[in-house]
Amino acid sequence: METVRKFFETKVFGVCHYLGEKFGIRSSVIRMYFIYASFLTFGSPIILYLVIAFWINLKQYLHLDRPSVWDL
């Protein structure tokens, strides 16, 4: 089961994992709330998911996570 989870986290953008690390919440909880919200709102959170996935990909491409000189 762990290998399946790691496959989906690396191949399917990793948005829930990223949000879980940022907010200190397990990614499975975020994933369940995302699924519930998608059913209740007829799939509109998918747009938010794609925007966050685009933002994560852009940050990785531009290397915005590197420390700056002022982070001493």
FENCOR-V166889 format. One record per run of one state. SS is the DSSP state (A for helix, B for strand, O for the rest). FROM is the first residue (numbers start at 1). LEN is the number of residues. If there is no record, write none. Layout:
{{SS:FROM:LEN} {SS:FROM:LEN}}
This chain:
{{O:1:1} {A:2:10} {O:12:3} {A:15:9} {O:24:3} {A:27:14} {O:41:4} {A:45:18} {O:63:6} {A:69:3} {O:72:1}}
